[in-house]
């Protein structure tokens, strides 16, 4: 996919209504520090449009990136951030739920999990919750450059066993460093456009 034009079009906070787009949207969910912003930057072919931080919980809004004047990447707040209090976490949850319920053009929710670790209880909860909202999440196993290539299949099996996705669902390794998996994600997005 050739990315010609990218802009951060809308930032939606806990009190904002999500925009009503007519063009397709692709949402990215995952726990804090799993690499959502890095992945989105890699997919946009930009270095730092989505703010990347070593500090978990930086994305506290829903950010809508307009791509090629044709569709949107939607960066959702991370979940499982320990330092956010329960009230803040509940507001983020409601904001994400409101978005998933209100978007008429959401084509896919990508669930990002760290390839190095078994899916956490929060990852399983989020996967099941996305399914309960009527979506079949595409799973992206981030930070693939942090393990040996020979370990990839073993770690993907660990994620598959932990989340128990529906047969035939997408499960891809991804690295923001090496761009491994980027072409496959673009192909998948193009197949849904």
TORKE-121965 format. One record per residue: x, y, z of N, C-alpha, C, O in turn. Coordinates in nm, 2 decimals. Layout:
N
((X,Y,Z),(X,Y,Z),(X,Y,Z),(X,Y,Z))
...
END
This chain:
193
((0.09,-0.12,0.00),(0.00,0.00,0.00),(0.09,0.12,0.00),(0.18,0.13,0.08))
((0.06,0.22,-0.09),(0.13,0.34,-0.09),(0.06,0.45,-0.01),(-0.06,0.48,-0.04))
((0.13,0.50,0.09),(0.07,0.60,0.18),(0.11,0.74,0.13),(0.23,0.77,0.14))
((0.02,0.81,0.08),(0.05,0.94,0.02),(0.02,1.06,0.12),(0.09,1.16,0.12))
((-0.09,1.04,0.19),(-0.14,1.15,0.27),(-0.19,1.10,0.40),(-0.27,1.00,0.41))
((-0.15,1.16,0.51),(-0.18,1.12,0.65),(-0.21,1.24,0.73),(-0.13,1.34,0.72))
((-0.32,1.24,0.81),(-0.33,1.35,0.90),(-0.41,1.30,1.03),(-0.49,1.21,1.02))
((-0.37,1.36,1.14),(-0.44,1.33,1.27),(-0.56,1.42,1.26),(-0.55,1.55,1.27))
((-0.68,1.36,1.23),(-0.80,1.45,1.20),(-0.88,1.48,1.33),(-0.93,1.59,1.34))
((-0.90,1.38,1.42),(-0.98,1.40,1.53),(-0.92,1.33,1.66),(-0.87,1.22,1.65))
((-0.93,1.40,1.77),(-0.89,1.35,1.90),(-1.01,1.35,1.98),(-1.07,1.45,2.01))
((-1.05,1.23,2.03),(-1.18,1.21,2.10),(-1.15,1.18,2.24),(-1.10,1.07,2.27))
((-1.19,1.26,2.34),(-1.17,1.23,2.48),(-1.29,1.17,2.54),(-1.39,1.13,2.47))
((-1.29,1.15,2.68),(-1.39,1.08,2.75),(-1.53,1.15,2.74),(-1.63,1.08,2.74))
((-1.53,1.28,2.72),(-1.66,1.35,2.71),(-1.70,1.38,2.56),(-1.81,1.43,2.54))
((-1.62,1.34,2.47),(-1.65,1.37,2.32),(-1.73,1.26,2.26),(-1.72,1.14,2.30))
((-1.80,1.29,2.16),(-1.87,1.20,2.08),(-1.78,1.16,1.97),(-1.72,1.24,1.90))
((-1.77,1.02,1.94),(-1.69,0.98,1.82),(-1.74,1.04,1.69),(-1.87,1.05,1.68))
((-1.66,1.08,1.60),(-1.71,1.13,1.47),(-1.79,1.03,1.40),(-1.77,0.91,1.41))
((-1.88,1.08,1.31),(-1.96,0.98,1.23),(-1.90,0.99,1.09),(-1.94,1.07,1.00))
((-1.80,0.90,1.06),(-1.74,0.89,0.93),(-1.82,0.81,0.83),(-1.90,0.73,0.87))
((-1.80,0.84,0.71),(-1.86,0.75,0.60),(-1.75,0.66,0.54),(-1.79,0.57,0.46))
((-1.62,0.69,0.56),(-1.52,0.61,0.51),(-1.48,0.50,0.61),(-1.49,0.52,0.73))
((-1.42,0.38,0.57),(-1.39,0.27,0.66),(-1.29,0.31,0.77),(-1.20,0.39,0.75))
((-1.31,0.25,0.88),(-1.22,0.26,1.00),(-1.16,0.13,1.04),(-1.23,0.03,1.03))
((-1.03,0.13,1.08),(-0.96,0.02,1.13),(-0.91,0.05,1.27),(-0.82,0.14,1.28))
((-0.96,-0.01,1.37),(-0.92,0.02,1.51),(-0.81,-0.07,1.56),(-0.80,-0.18,1.52))
((-0.73,-0.01,1.65),(-0.61,-0.08,1.71),(-0.62,-0.08,1.86),(-0.62,0.03,1.92))
((-0.64,-0.20,1.92),(-0.65,-0.21,2.07),(-0.54,-0.29,2.12),(-0.48,-0.38,2.05))
((-0.50,-0.27,2.25),(-0.40,-0.35,2.31),(-0.36,-0.28,2.44),(-0.40,-0.17,2.47))
((-0.29,-0.36,2.52),(-0.26,-0.31,2.66),(-0.15,-0.20,2.64),(-0.09,-0.19,2.54))
((-0.14,-0.12,2.75),(-0.04,-0.01,2.75),(0.10,-0.07,2.72),(0.14,-0.17,2.77))
((0.17,0.00,2.63),(0.31,-0.03,2.60),(0.33,-0.15,2.51),(0.44,-0.21,2.51))
((0.22,-0.20,2.45),(0.23,-0.31,2.36),(0.28,-0.27,2.22),(0.32,-0.36,2.14))
((0.28,-0.14,2.19),(0.34,-0.10,2.06),(0.23,-0.05,1.96),(0.26,-0.05,1.84))
((0.12,0.00,2.01),(0.01,0.04,1.92),(0.06,0.16,1.84),(0.04,0.17,1.72))
((0.11,0.26,1.91),(0.16,0.39,1.84),(0.27,0.35,1.74),(0.27,0.41,1.63))
((0.36,0.27,1.78),(0.47,0.23,1.69),(0.42,0.16,1.56),(0.46,0.18,1.45))
((0.32,0.07,1.59),(0.26,-0.01,1.47),(0.19,0.09,1.38),(0.20,0.08,1.26))
((0.11,0.18,1.44),(0.04,0.28,1.35),(0.13,0.36,1.28),(0.11,0.39,1.16))
((0.24,0.41,1.34),(0.34,0.49,1.27),(0.40,0.41,1.15),(0.42,0.46,1.04))
((0.43,0.28,1.17),(0.49,0.19,1.07),(0.39,0.18,0.95),(0.42,0.18,0.84))
((0.26,0.16,0.99),(0.16,0.15,0.88),(0.13,0.28,0.81),(0.09,0.27,0.69))
((0.16,0.39,0.87),(0.14,0.52,0.80),(0.27,0.56,0.73),(0.27,0.66,0.66))
((0.38,0.48,0.75),(0.51,0.52,0.69),(0.56,0.65,0.75),(0.62,0.73,0.67))
((0.53,0.68,0.87),(0.57,0.80,0.94),(0.65,0.75,1.06),(0.63,0.65,1.12))
((0.74,0.84,1.11),(0.83,0.81,1.22),(0.76,0.84,1.35),(0.77,0.76,1.45))
((0.69,0.95,1.36),(0.63,0.99,1.49),(0.50,1.07,1.49),(0.49,1.16,1.57))
((0.41,1.04,1.40),(0.28,1.11,1.40),(0.20,1.06,1.52),(0.15,1.14,1.59))
((0.20,0.93,1.54),(0.14,0.88,1.66),(0.24,0.88,1.77),(0.35,0.83,1.75))
((0.21,0.95,1.89),(0.31,0.97,1.99),(0.35,0.84,2.06),(0.27,0.76,2.11))
((0.48,0.81,2.05),(0.54,0.69,2.11),(0.60,0.73,2.24),(0.67,0.83,2.25))
((0.58,0.64,2.34),(0.64,0.67,2.47),(0.68,0.54,2.54),(0.62,0.44,2.53))
((0.79,0.55,2.62),(0.83,0.44,2.70),(0.74,0.43,2.82),(0.75,0.33,2.90))
((0.67,0.53,2.85),(0.58,0.54,2.97),(0.44,0.48,2.93),(0.38,0.54,2.84))
((0.40,0.38,3.00),(0.26,0.32,2.96),(0.15,0.42,2.99),(0.16,0.51,3.08))
((0.04,0.41,2.91),(-0.07,0.49,2.94),(-0.07,0.63,2.87),(-0.15,0.71,2.91))
((0.02,0.65,2.78),(0.03,0.78,2.71),(-0.10,0.81,2.63),(-0.15,0.92,2.63))
((-0.15,0.71,2.55),(-0.27,0.74,2.47),(-0.39,0.73,2.56),(-0.43,0.62,2.60))
((-0.45,0.84,2.59),(-0.57,0.85,2.67),(-0.69,0.90,2.60),(-0.79,0.93,2.66))
((-0.68,0.91,2.47),(-0.79,0.95,2.38),(-0.80,0.86,2.27),(-0.71,0.77,2.25))
((-0.91,0.87,2.19),(-0.92,0.79,2.07),(-0.87,0.88,1.96),(-0.93,0.99,1.94))
((-0.77,0.84,1.89),(-0.71,0.93,1.78),(-0.75,0.87,1.65),(-0.72,0.75,1.62))
((-0.80,0.96,1.56),(-0.84,0.92,1.43),(-0.74,0.98,1.32),(-0.73,1.10,1.31))
((-0.67,0.89,1.25),(-0.58,0.93,1.15),(-0.64,0.90,1.01),(-0.68,0.79,0.98))
((-0.65,1.01,0.93),(-0.71,0.99,0.80),(-0.60,0.96,0.70),(-0.50,1.03,0.69))
((-0.62,0.84,0.63),(-0.51,0.79,0.55),(-0.56,0.80,0.40),(-0.67,0.75,0.36))
((-0.47,0.87,0.32),(-0.50,0.88,0.17),(-0.64,0.93,0.14),(-0.69,0.90,0.03))
((-0.69,1.01,0.23),(-0.83,1.06,0.21),(-0.93,0.95,0.18),(-1.03,0.98,0.12))
((-0.90,0.83,0.23),(-0.98,0.71,0.19),(-1.04,0.63,0.31),(-1.14,0.57,0.30))
((-0.96,0.63,0.42),(-1.00,0.55,0.53),(-0.93,0.60,0.66),(-0.85,0.69,0.65))
((-0.96,0.54,0.77),(-0.90,0.59,0.90),(-0.84,0.47,0.98),(-0.88,0.36,0.98))
((-0.72,0.51,1.05),(-0.67,0.42,1.15),(-0.72,0.49,1.28),(-0.71,0.61,1.30))
((-0.77,0.40,1.37),(-0.82,0.45,1.50),(-0.74,0.39,1.61),(-0.74,0.27,1.64))
((-0.67,0.48,1.68),(-0.58,0.44,1.79),(-0.66,0.45,1.92),(-0.69,0.56,1.97))
((-0.69,0.33,1.99),(-0.76,0.33,2.11),(-0.67,0.34,2.23),(-0.56,0.30,2.22))
((-0.72,0.39,2.34),(-0.63,0.39,2.46),(-0.59,0.25,2.51),(-0.67,0.16,2.49))
((-0.47,0.24,2.56),(-0.43,0.11,2.61),(-0.50,0.07,2.74),(-0.55,0.16,2.81))
((-0.51,-0.06,2.76),(-0.58,-0.11,2.88),(-0.47,-0.18,2.97),(-0.36,-0.21,2.92))
((-0.51,-0.20,3.09),(-0.42,-0.27,3.19),(-0.31,-0.18,3.24),(-0.22,-0.23,3.30))
((-0.32,-0.05,3.23),(-0.22,0.04,3.28),(-0.24,0.05,3.43),(-0.34,0.10,3.48))
((-0.14,0.00,3.51),(-0.15,-0.01,3.65),(-0.17,0.13,3.73),(-0.23,0.13,3.83))
((-0.10,0.23,3.68),(-0.10,0.36,3.75),(-0.23,0.44,3.73),(-0.25,0.53,3.81))
((-0.31,0.41,3.63),(-0.43,0.48,3.62),(-0.53,0.43,3.72),(-0.54,0.31,3.74))
((-0.60,0.52,3.79),(-0.69,0.47,3.89),(-0.82,0.41,3.83),(-0.84,0.42,3.71))
((-0.90,0.34,3.91),(-1.01,0.26,3.86),(-1.11,0.35,3.78),(-1.17,0.31,3.68))
((-1.13,0.47,3.83),(-1.23,0.56,3.77),(-1.18,0.60,3.63),(-1.26,0.60,3.54))
((-1.05,0.63,3.61),(-1.00,0.67,3.48),(-1.01,0.55,3.39),(-1.05,0.56,3.27))
((-0.97,0.43,3.44),(-0.99,0.30,3.36),(-1.13,0.28,3.31),(-1.15,0.24,3.20))
((-1.22,0.30,3.40),(-1.37,0.28,3.37),(-1.41,0.38,3.26),(-1.48,0.34,3.17))
((-1.36,0.51,3.27),(-1.40,0.61,3.17),(-1.34,0.57,3.03),(-1.40,0.58,2.93))
((-1.21,0.52,3.03),(-1.15,0.47,2.90),(-1.23,0.36,2.84),(-1.26,0.35,2.72))
((-1.27,0.26,2.93),(-1.35,0.15,2.89),(-1.48,0.19,2.83),(-1.52,0.14,2.72))
((-1.55,0.29,2.89),(-1.68,0.34,2.84),(-1.66,0.41,2.70),(-1.74,0.40,2.61))
((-1.55,0.48,2.70),(-1.52,0.56,2.57),(-1.50,0.46,2.46),(-1.55,0.48,2.35))
((-1.42,0.35,2.48),(-1.39,0.25,2.38),(-1.53,0.18,2.34),(-1.55,0.16,2.22))
((-1.61,0.15,2.44),(-1.73,0.08,2.42),(-1.83,0.17,2.34),(-1.89,0.12,2.24))
((-1.83,0.30,2.37),(-1.92,0.39,2.30),(-1.87,0.40,2.15),(-1.95,0.40,2.06))
((-1.74,0.40,2.13),(-1.69,0.40,1.99),(-1.73,0.27,1.91),(-1.78,0.28,1.80))
((-1.70,0.16,1.98),(-1.74,0.03,1.91),(-1.89,0.02,1.87),(-1.92,-0.04,1.77))
((-1.97,0.07,1.96),(-2.11,0.07,1.94),(-2.16,0.17,1.84),(-2.26,0.14,1.76))
((-2.09,0.28,1.83),(-2.14,0.39,1.74),(-2.09,0.39,1.60),(-2.15,0.44,1.51))
((-1.97,0.33,1.58),(-1.91,0.34,1.45),(-1.99,0.25,1.35),(-2.01,0.13,1.38))
((-2.03,0.31,1.24),(-2.11,0.24,1.14),(-2.01,0.18,1.03),(-2.06,0.11,0.94))
((-1.89,0.23,1.04),(-1.79,0.20,0.93),(-1.67,0.12,0.97),(-1.57,0.11,0.90))
((-1.67,0.07,1.10),(-1.56,0.00,1.15),(-1.55,-0.14,1.08),(-1.64,-0.22,1.09))
((-1.44,-0.16,1.01),(-1.42,-0.28,0.93),(-1.35,-0.39,1.01),(-1.38,-0.51,0.99))
((-1.26,-0.35,1.11),(-1.18,-0.45,1.18),(-1.12,-0.39,1.30),(-1.09,-0.27,1.31))
((-1.12,-0.47,1.41),(-1.04,-0.43,1.53),(-0.92,-0.52,1.53),(-0.93,-0.64,1.54))
((-0.80,-0.46,1.53),(-0.68,-0.53,1.55),(-0.65,-0.53,1.70),(-0.64,-0.43,1.76))
((-0.63,-0.65,1.75),(-0.59,-0.66,1.89),(-0.44,-0.69,1.90),(-0.39,-0.80,1.84))
((-0.36,-0.61,1.96),(-0.22,-0.62,1.97),(-0.18,-0.69,2.10),(-0.22,-0.65,2.21))
((-0.10,-0.79,2.09),(-0.04,-0.86,2.21),(0.11,-0.87,2.19),(0.16,-0.88,2.08))
((0.18,-0.88,2.30),(0.33,-0.89,2.30),(0.36,-1.03,2.27),(0.32,-1.12,2.35))
((0.43,-1.06,2.16),(0.47,-1.20,2.12),(0.55,-1.27,2.22),(0.56,-1.39,2.23))
((0.62,-1.20,2.31),(0.71,-1.26,2.41),(0.64,-1.32,2.52),(0.70,-1.41,2.59))
((0.52,-1.29,2.55),(0.45,-1.33,2.67),(0.32,-1.40,2.64),(0.25,-1.37,2.53))
((0.27,-1.49,2.73),(0.14,-1.55,2.71),(0.04,-1.43,2.73),(0.06,-1.34,2.80))
((-0.07,-1.44,2.65),(-0.17,-1.34,2.67),(-0.22,-1.33,2.82),(-0.24,-1.43,2.88))
((-0.22,-1.20,2.86),(-0.26,-1.18,3.00),(-0.41,-1.19,3.02),(-0.49,-1.21,2.92))
((-0.46,-1.19,3.14),(-0.60,-1.19,3.17),(-0.67,-1.08,3.10),(-0.78,-1.09,3.05))
((-0.60,-0.96,3.10),(-0.66,-0.84,3.04),(-0.67,-0.86,2.89),(-0.77,-0.82,2.82))
((-0.57,-0.93,2.83),(-0.57,-0.96,2.68),(-0.69,-1.05,2.65),(-0.77,-1.03,2.55))
((-0.71,-1.15,2.73),(-0.82,-1.25,2.71),(-0.95,-1.18,2.73),(-1.05,-1.20,2.65))
((-0.96,-1.09,2.83),(-1.08,-1.02,2.85),(-1.12,-0.93,2.74),(-1.23,-0.92,2.69))
((-1.02,-0.86,2.68),(-1.04,-0.77,2.57),(-1.08,-0.85,2.45),(-1.17,-0.81,2.37))
((-1.01,-0.96,2.42),(-1.04,-1.04,2.30),(-1.19,-1.08,2.31),(-1.27,-1.06,2.22))
((-1.23,-1.14,2.43),(-1.37,-1.19,2.44),(-1.47,-1.07,2.43),(-1.58,-1.09,2.38))
((-1.43,-0.96,2.49),(-1.52,-0.84,2.49),(-1.54,-0.79,2.34),(-1.65,-0.76,2.30))
((-1.43,-0.79,2.26),(-1.44,-0.74,2.12),(-1.53,-0.84,2.05),(-1.62,-0.79,1.97))
((-1.52,-0.97,2.07),(-1.60,-1.07,2.01),(-1.75,-1.04,2.05),(-1.84,-1.05,1.97))
((-1.77,-1.01,2.18),(-1.91,-0.99,2.23),(-1.97,-0.87,2.17),(-2.09,-0.85,2.16))
((-1.89,-0.77,2.12),(-1.94,-0.65,2.05),(-1.97,-0.68,1.90),(-2.01,-0.59,1.83))
((-1.94,-0.80,1.86),(-1.98,-0.84,1.72),(-1.86,-0.83,1.62),(-1.89,-0.84,1.50))
((-1.74,-0.82,1.67),(-1.62,-0.82,1.58),(-1.54,-0.94,1.60),(-1.53,-0.99,1.71))
((-1.47,-0.98,1.49),(-1.37,-1.09,1.50),(-1.23,-1.02,1.50),(-1.19,-0.98,1.39))
((-1.17,-1.01,1.61),(-1.04,-0.93,1.61),(-0.93,-1.00,1.53),(-0.92,-1.13,1.53))
((-0.86,-0.92,1.46),(-0.73,-0.97,1.39),(-0.62,-0.95,1.50),(-0.61,-0.84,1.55))
((-0.55,-1.05,1.52),(-0.44,-1.05,1.63),(-0.31,-1.02,1.57),(-0.26,-1.09,1.48))
((-0.24,-0.92,1.62),(-0.11,-0.88,1.58),(-0.01,-0.90,1.70),(-0.03,-0.84,1.80))
((0.08,-0.99,1.68),(0.18,-1.02,1.78),(0.30,-0.93,1.77),(0.39,-0.95,1.68))
((0.31,-0.82,1.85),(0.41,-0.72,1.83),(0.54,-0.76,1.89),(0.55,-0.86,1.96))
((0.64,-0.68,1.86),(0.78,-0.69,1.92),(0.84,-0.82,1.87),(0.92,-0.88,1.95))
((0.81,-0.86,1.75),(0.86,-0.99,1.70),(1.02,-0.99,1.68),(1.08,-1.09,1.68))
((1.07,-0.87,1.67),(1.22,-0.86,1.66),(1.29,-0.89,1.80),(1.41,-0.91,1.80))
((1.21,-0.90,1.91),(1.27,-0.93,2.04),(1.29,-1.08,2.07),(1.34,-1.12,2.17))
((1.24,-1.16,1.97),(1.26,-1.31,1.99),(1.33,-1.36,1.86),(1.33,-1.29,1.76))
((1.39,-1.48,1.87),(1.46,-1.54,1.76),(1.36,-1.58,1.66),(1.25,-1.63,1.70))
((1.39,-1.57,1.53),(1.29,-1.61,1.42),(1.25,-1.76,1.44),(1.14,-1.79,1.42))
((1.34,-1.84,1.49),(1.31,-1.98,1.51),(1.21,-2.00,1.62),(1.15,-2.11,1.63))
((1.19,-1.90,1.70),(1.09,-1.91,1.81),(0.95,-1.86,1.78),(0.86,-1.87,1.85))
((0.94,-1.80,1.66),(0.81,-1.73,1.62),(0.69,-1.83,1.62),(0.59,-1.79,1.69))
((0.70,-1.94,1.56),(0.59,-2.03,1.56),(0.55,-2.08,1.70),(0.43,-2.09,1.73))
((0.65,-2.11,1.78),(0.62,-2.15,1.92),(0.54,-2.04,1.99),(0.44,-2.06,2.07))
((0.58,-1.91,1.98),(0.52,-1.80,2.04),(0.38,-1.77,1.99),(0.29,-1.73,2.06))
((0.36,-1.79,1.86),(0.23,-1.77,1.80),(0.13,-1.87,1.85),(0.02,-1.84,1.87))
((0.18,-2.00,1.86),(0.10,-2.10,1.92),(0.06,-2.07,2.06),(-0.05,-2.09,2.10))
((0.15,-2.01,2.14),(0.12,-1.97,2.28),(0.01,-1.87,2.28),(-0.08,-1.88,2.37))
((0.01,-1.77,2.19),(-0.09,-1.67,2.18),(-0.22,-1.74,2.14),(-0.33,-1.70,2.19))
((-0.22,-1.82,2.04),(-0.34,-1.89,1.99),(-0.40,-1.97,2.10),(-0.52,-1.97,2.12))
((-0.32,-2.05,2.18),(-0.37,-2.13,2.29),(-0.43,-2.04,2.40),(-0.53,-2.07,2.46))
((-0.37,-1.92,2.42),(-0.41,-1.83,2.52),(-0.54,-1.76,2.49),(-0.63,-1.74,2.58))
((-0.56,-1.72,2.36),(-0.68,-1.64,2.33),(-0.79,-1.72,2.27),(-0.91,-1.69,2.27))
((-0.75,-1.84,2.21),(-0.85,-1.93,2.14),(-0.93,-1.86,2.04),(-1.05,-1.85,2.05))
((-0.86,-1.80,1.94),(-0.94,-1.73,1.84),(-1.02,-1.82,1.75),(-0.98,-1.94,1.74))
((-1.12,-1.77,1.68),(-1.20,-1.85,1.59),(-1.11,-1.90,1.48),(-1.01,-1.83,1.43))
((-1.13,-2.03,1.43),(-1.05,-2.08,1.32),(-1.05,-1.98,1.20),(-1.15,-1.93,1.16))
((-0.93,-1.97,1.13),(-0.93,-1.88,1.01),(-0.90,-1.74,1.04),(-0.89,-1.66,0.95))
((-0.90,-1.70,1.17),(-0.88,-1.56,1.20),(-0.73,-1.52,1.18),(-0.65,-1.61,1.18))
((-0.71,-1.39,1.16),(-0.57,-1.34,1.13),(-0.49,-1.34,1.26),(-0.53,-1.29,1.36))
((-0.37,-1.40,1.26),(-0.27,-1.39,1.37),(-0.14,-1.37,1.30),(-0.09,-1.46,1.24))
((-0.08,-1.25,1.31),(0.04,-1.22,1.25),(0.15,-1.17,1.34),(0.12,-1.09,1.43))
((0.28,-1.21,1.32),(0.38,-1.14,1.40),(0.42,-1.01,1.33),(0.41,-0.99,1.21))
((0.45,-0.91,1.42),(0.48,-0.78,1.37),(0.60,-0.72,1.44),(0.61,-0.74,1.56))
((0.68,-0.64,1.37),(0.79,-0.57,1.44),(0.80,-0.43,1.38),(0.81,-0.41,1.26))
((0.78,-0.33,1.46),(0.80,-0.19,1.42),(0.94,-0.16,1.38),(0.97,-0.07,1.30))
((1.04,-0.23,1.44),(1.18,-0.21,1.41),(1.21,-0.26,1.27),(1.27,-0.18,1.19))
((1.18,-0.38,1.24),(1.21,-0.44,1.11),(1.11,-0.43,1.00),(1.13,-0.46,0.88))
((0.99,-0.39,1.04),(0.87,-0.38,0.96),(0.81,-0.52,0.92),(0.73,-0.53,0.82))
((0.86,-0.62,0.98),(0.80,-0.76,0.96),(0.65,-0.75,0.98),(0.61,-0.71,1.08))
((0.58,-0.80,0.88),(0.43,-0.81,0.90),(0.36,-0.69,0.84),(0.24,-0.70,0.82))
((0.43,-0.58,0.81),(0.36,-0.46,0.76),(0.29,-0.49,0.63),(0.17,-0.45,0.62))
((0.35,-0.55,0.53),(0.29,-0.58,0.40),(0.16,-0.66,0.42),(0.06,-0.64,0.36))
((0.17,-0.76,0.51),(0.06,-0.85,0.53),(-0.06,-0.78,0.59),(-0.17,-0.80,0.56))
((-0.03,-0.68,0.68),(-0.14,-0.60,0.74),(-0.20,-0.52,0.64),(-0.32,-0.51,0.63))
((-0.12,-0.45,0.56),(-0.17,-0.37,0.45),(-0.26,-0.45,0.35),(-0.36,-0.40,0.31))
((-0.21,-0.57,0.32),(-0.29,-0.66,0.23),(-0.42,-0.69,0.29),(-0.53,-0.69,0.22))
((-0.42,-0.72,0.42),(-0.54,-0.75,0.49),(-0.64,-0.63,0.49),(-0.76,-0.64,0.47))
((-0.59,-0.51,0.52),(-0.67,-0.39,0.52),(-0.73,-0.37,0.38),(-0.85,-0.34,0.37))
((-0.64,-0.38,0.28),(-0.69,-0.36,0.14),(-0.80,-0.46,0.11),(-0.90,-0.43,0.04))
((-0.79,-0.58,0.16),(-0.90,-0.68,0.13),(-1.03,-0.65,0.19),(-1.14,-0.69,0.15))
((-1.03,-0.56,0.30),(-1.15,-0.52,0.37),(-1.20,-0.38,0.32),(-1.31,-0.34,0.36))
((-1.13,-0.32,0.23),(-1.17,-0.18,0.19),(-1.28,-0.19,0.08),(-1.33,-0.09,0.03))
END
